[in-house]
Amino acid sequence: MNFDFSLLISSIPLLIKGATISLEVSLLATLFGMGVGLILIGMRTVPLRLINYMAALYISMVRGTPLLIQIFFFYYALPGLLGIDLSPFIAGVITLSLNSGAFLSEVFRAGISAIPRAQVEAAQALGLKKRIIWGRIILPQVFIKILPPLTNELTMLVKASALLSVITVVELVKAAQEVMLQTFRPAEVLLAAAVLYFIICFLLSSLARRLERRARLIG
Amino acid sequence: MTFDVQVIINHLSWIFHGLNITLLINSLALPIAFILGLVVCTALMSRFKLIRYIARAYVEVMRNVPLLIQIFIVFYVLPFYGVRIGPLETGIGCLAVYGAAYFAEIIRGAILSVPRGQVEAARALGLRSGKIMYKIILPQMLGYLIPNATNIGISFIKESSVLSMITVTELTFYSNYIIGKTYTAVEILCVIAVIYWIILAVFSFGMKFLEKRFVLSAKLGRMGI
């Protein structure tokens, strides 16, 4: 069996369509995941033991179970529990957001603890309200600091979104599988998919490295 | 909606079989990945440019292509070229080769975490490079290495669930199988999730124990002594 390069080329438009879905899911999940992460940070700093424990339990649960199981849970188990049907795409975005939220809350925490304590004290001494301290002083600095790990998380999510093919989200892997079924040539199609993933993720992780260097220069 | 415990009890033998396979995969793939990682790490830090480039390319490819695609390539493409490997062997092999790239990077980071001046000082004192590695770098790098290796090990054990996609009969495979048979997704998924959770808790507890044993050297490393 030889390698058919023309097939590799001709499968690329379909695969790129899948790749855009992969990127779309990952971007949405990073965005919503940041929201989840911030809520978790809030839950952990509230002076209420029960809520602190709930956040810790949530993070431990998400980090302690495979993403694949979480995907199955949101797609197969949740509809039965709540009586709502989620489309594969929505279920995928929800799962990835809730998953990355747990990881991003740690990223946020590291970013917040890197802000010098004296700044907060100075702001308090000036009589600024808590909302202003967070919204104008802490979070803007945190966002610059966490930009590199955030990009890393996006890269992780692009790779993780490959698993959404199992609940029939037509992202890159699923698109590749469909082309494979039509052509019966796994070598060309899978290689093309691998190359596409590599290009996307390599660009993203290079961007993360560049941002990291720049963040270090800013100090 | 009720929680049907009977389903779990009925399929306990399958769940245990899946657990066994998951443990087998990880107890084989993790050490192999670490040893391969050491090899790749020496290549990453080699004196020869070509070897460095090859190792770097290997690490970047492994880290930027999803494991699922890598497994599919080995499982579906190789048979076309006359190479036949069973799903379990494919899974363990892929996981080990995949993990080696991650281990190589953290081992390299651990070596570089030891201040360069110490190595120069040791060399100035006339220590041989083997001794420098064993007596100076190794004890200090463990404080960096073990926590990072724990994180990679954890994500590794979780990623082994992906092997269910190529019919390796591990935990996640059975969860799908039983759900397909009985339509009791909630019960089975909860049980499987808890099992993974316990495996990971035991693993990180073991690694914490290791870390505690080397805590002195870890502290010294942090103080820059």
Boltz contact constraints between the chains, C-beta under 6 A:
constraints:
  - contact:
      token1: [A, 1]
      token2: [B, 80]
      max_distance: 6.0
  - contact:
      token1: [A, 64]
      token2: [B, 197]
      max_distance: 6.0
  - contact:
      token1: [A, 64]
      token2: [B, 200]
      max_distance: 6.0
  - contact:
      token1: [A, 65]
      token2: [B, 193]
      max_distance: 6.0
  - contact:
      token1: [A, 65]
      token2: [B, 196]
      max_distance: 6.0
  - contact:
      token1: [A, 65]
      token2: [B, 197]
      max_distance: 6.0
  - contact:
      token1: [A, 66]
      token2: [B, 158]
      max_distance: 6.0
  - contact:
      token1: [A, 66]
      token2: [B, 161]
      max_distance: 6.0
  - contact:
      token1: [A, 66]
      token2: [B, 196]
      max_distance: 6.0
  - contact:
      token1: [A, 68]
      token2: [B, 161]
      max_distance: 6.0
  - contact:
      token1: [A, 68]
      token2: [B, 172]
      max_distance: 6.0
  - contact:
      token1: [A, 69]
      token2: [B, 192]
      max_distance: 6.0
  - contact:
      token1: [A, 69]
      token2: [B, 193]
      max_distance: 6.0
  - contact:
      token1: [A, 72]
      token2: [B, 189]
      max_distance: 6.0
  - contact:
      token1: [A, 73]
      token2: [B, 189]
      max_distance: 6.0
  - contact:
      token1: [A, 76]
      token2: [B, 185]
      max_distance: 6.0
  - contact:
      token1: [A, 77]
      token2: [B, 185]
      max_distance: 6.0
  - contact:
      token1: [A, 77]
      token2: [B, 186]
      max_distance: 6.0
  - contact:
      token1: [A, 77]
      token2: [B, 189]
      max_distance: 6.0
  - contact:
      token1: [A, 159]
      token2: [B, 66]
      max_distance: 6.0
  - contact:
      token1: [A, 162]
      token2: [B, 66]
      max_distance: 6.0
  - contact:
      token1: [A, 162]
      token2: [B, 68]
      max_distance: 6.0
  - contact:
      token1: [A, 186]
      token2: [B, 76]
      max_distance: 6.0
  - contact:
      token1: [A, 186]
      token2: [B, 77]
      max_distance: 6.0
  - contact:
      token1: [A, 187]
      token2: [B, 77]
      max_distance: 6.0
  - contact:
      token1: [A, 187]
      token2: [B, 80]
      max_distance: 6.0
  - contact:
      token1: [A, 190]
      token2: [B, 72]
      max_distance: 6.0
  - contact:
      token1: [A, 190]
      token2: [B, 73]
      max_distance: 6.0
  - contact:
      token1: [A, 193]
      token2: [B, 69]
      max_distance: 6.0
  - contact:
      token1: [A, 194]
      token2: [B, 65]
      max_distance: 6.0
  - contact:
      token1: [A, 194]
      token2: [B, 69]
      max_distance: 6.0
  - contact:
      token1: [A, 197]
      token2: [B, 65]
      max_distance: 6.0
  - contact:
      token1: [A, 197]
      token2: [B, 66]
      max_distance: 6.0
  - contact:
      token1: [A, 198]
      token2: [B, 64]
      max_distance: 6.0
  - contact:
      token1: [A, 198]
      token2: [B, 65]
      max_distance: 6.0
  - contact:
      token1: [A, 201]
      token2: [B, 64]
      max_distance: 6.0
  - contact:
      token1: [A, 202]
      token2: [B, 64]
      max_distance: 6.0
